């Protein structure tokens, strides 16, 4: 069984190589990154040699790897055909050999190999003496085995959920903290490193509780063996092995249950109100209501709003965290927020996907198309205006210059108008199908349409940039005017200017869309909902 | 034949080198319940998409109730209802919200839409699931919801692509009766299907399409020519491959 499943895994990998250029490129890139990670982790771990905090840092890295194995299957479900027990449920297989086979299949591939090779960096960084080296090899193998068993247990016990709508939603929502973490770390780490805040010694003691987790047991066993405490090392390894056995036992149990459990959705709850809001406001109201509901219920939409907020904060992060204050950066944050609101909604037909056909059947006149685009803008504006205003205000306080909130809000309002109007035009002129690629929770441009995404962001950047320039100039020229007069005039004028831009966008988009509805329908149909 | 409700002339569509629809001519009388049958990939969905203004044809004309779909799409779309093959619904709306949205897109007053949506959900046996998200509906439930969306504005001409696929027998019977009632009141229905028994049972007009061309069209009795529709269909389209000799091992008790 192990051989068959390992062969299956290798066959899946080979098929990826033989299929489309996109799949081949992604496979080659993934292998390349695996090699980089293996070499990088090996190098980093070997650097800890002689450091006072080497065991602490090794523990952190071991734990980070385990965490990666824990989270990745939630994203990658469907990427690896051997991950889902349901695909094997039809065959007459006994649980135990199946478990061994699945484990072997898990250990096959570039990433498990990269994991093993990278962690062997402890042979240089942490281990010393023949016993230390021997224990290090055993500890690394056990650590990798722990990671694989943990990942398998998570995937198998969550398989039913991950196949369901809610599981897929969960995968999308996980995108938010990971995106925020990456963006903020990108700002925080260079900042801290620049001020000498990051040294190996600063990590001493961070593993106070991590040392008792299985990855910590592996790291500390290596240190114990290297420092002449073979008894303690053996006890830690035995404990780690016991944890792996328990996880394995739980996994086999969960596997035998998963093979005979109905593959149904997790049951769905009833919504409270069934009526569509804004009933009195005709087609515009109906479209606004539909878009408004989607902003709340569609995970991708929620992720887009969260990403907009994170990006706005990140633009100002260096000023908030660093010693140098550039309060005008808040205006940059506001403009960036508007740019991303525009970019995220610049392909509304592709985002709506196949159901756009229902809308297209009713969008019969220029008037109805105007109502469609303005309804959409109303729903997005209802969220974007308070969101961008609140973040601009918060950032102005965070940079200790509340007065900057006024030009920032003015830029946000004008920028949003431009962004939404431009998004309407781009929806018609630069529409492209969206597809959900295996392994990615978020929908992306379908293969071959990557340049359209780039065009969308470029157009949004240029359009909003040009549109907010007069507002920034007006704010600069009036900076000495009394705040009580300047603030309301600047904000009201910018809001009116933004509304005019959005209105112009709606007009142009409605005129262009009339002739292109069948083509837009085809793009919608090619998209994944 | 009475007044013509659906008139198709010289309809063509190619995707690259493949000619999906190679010159379809079709006339369906008003009040008719017409079936369009054909093997997989014969061009049924492509033809229906072009007839409903959702796919631009390379050539040809489609006239519905006297309105040219491609010359005057505004007026033509107002008189049709469409149930596509893959129910294209808003997954994050509830069934009730979905029907209400479809009605309001068609310009019906809010109160009227709400009352019609309630009745349709009732008849289609979706009332208990009206407040659940469409994303959690089964294939058959989606099909019924899509039919509700297509019917809510009481269209004089209804197009359905595989309307009974995945629908349970009781709901299928309800849909059958609904369609018969609709045509009884003067509306016209054109639907595509693989299920010959159904087409034979309910349709008064049948067209058989194969490799993008109509190979037979007329009243059900004319197309059947004294045989069952299934037999007539197989005789016209022809079996795809002889499988008896190749799979000689199939059915024996040895493995």
Boltz contact constraints between the chains, C-beta under 6 A:
constraints:
  - contact:
      token1: [A, 165]
      token2: [B, 135]
      max_distance: 6.0
  - contact:
      token1: [A, 265]
      token2: [B, 136]
      max_distance: 6.0
  - contact:
      token1: [A, 268]
      token2: [B, 132]
      max_distance: 6.0
  - contact:
      token1: [A, 268]
      token2: [B, 136]
      max_distance: 6.0
  - contact:
      token1: [A, 270]
      token2: [B, 131]
      max_distance: 6.0
  - contact:
      token1: [A, 270]
      token2: [B, 132]
      max_distance: 6.0
  - contact:
      token1: [A, 271]
      token2: [B, 94]
      max_distance: 6.0
  - contact:
      token1: [A, 271]
      token2: [B, 131]
      max_distance: 6.0
  - contact:
      token1: [A, 274]
      token2: [B, 94]
      max_distance: 6.0
  - contact:
      token1: [A, 274]
      token2: [B, 96]
      max_distance: 6.0
  - contact:
      token1: [A, 274]
      token2: [B, 130]
      max_distance: 6.0
  - contact:
      token1: [A, 274]
      token2: [B, 131]
      max_distance: 6.0
  - contact:
      token1: [A, 276]
      token2: [B, 97]
      max_distance: 6.0
  - contact:
      token1: [A, 276]
      token2: [B, 100]
      max_distance: 6.0
  - contact:
      token1: [A, 276]
      token2: [B, 101]
      max_distance: 6.0
  - contact:
      token1: [A, 279]
      token2: [B, 110]
      max_distance: 6.0
  - contact:
      token1: [A, 286]
      token2: [B, 101]
      max_distance: 6.0
  - contact:
      token1: [A, 286]
      token2: [B, 104]
      max_distance: 6.0
  - contact:
      token1: [A, 290]
      token2: [B, 101]
      max_distance: 6.0
  - contact:
      token1: [A, 294]
      token2: [B, 92]
      max_distance: 6.0
  - contact:
      token1: [A, 297]
      token2: [B, 92]
      max_distance: 6.0
  - contact:
      token1: [A, 298]
      token2: [B, 92]
      max_distance: 6.0
  - contact:
      token1: [A, 354]
      token2: [B, 88]
      max_distance: 6.0
  - contact:
      token1: [A, 355]
      token2: [B, 88]
      max_distance: 6.0
  - contact:
      token1: [A, 355]
      token2: [B, 89]
      max_distance: 6.0
  - contact:
      token1: [A, 355]
      token2: [B, 90]
      max_distance: 6.0
  - contact:
      token1: [A, 357]
      token2: [B, 88]
      max_distance: 6.0
  - contact:
      token1: [A, 361]
      token2: [B, 77]
      max_distance: 6.0
  - contact:
      token1: [A, 362]
      token2: [B, 105]
      max_distance: 6.0
  - contact:
      token1: [A, 362]
      token2: [B, 106]
      max_distance: 6.0
  - contact:
      token1: [A, 364]
      token2: [B, 74]
      max_distance: 6.0
  - contact:
      token1: [A, 364]
      token2: [B, 77]
      max_distance: 6.0
  - contact:
      token1: [A, 365]
      token2: [B, 74]
      max_distance: 6.0
  - contact:
      token1: [A, 518]
      token2: [B, 55]
      max_distance: 6.0
  - contact:
      token1: [A, 518]
      token2: [B, 56]
      max_distance: 6.0
  - contact:
      token1: [A, 521]
      token2: [B, 54]
      max_distance: 6.0
  - contact:
      token1: [A, 529]
      token2: [B, 91]
      max_distance: 6.0
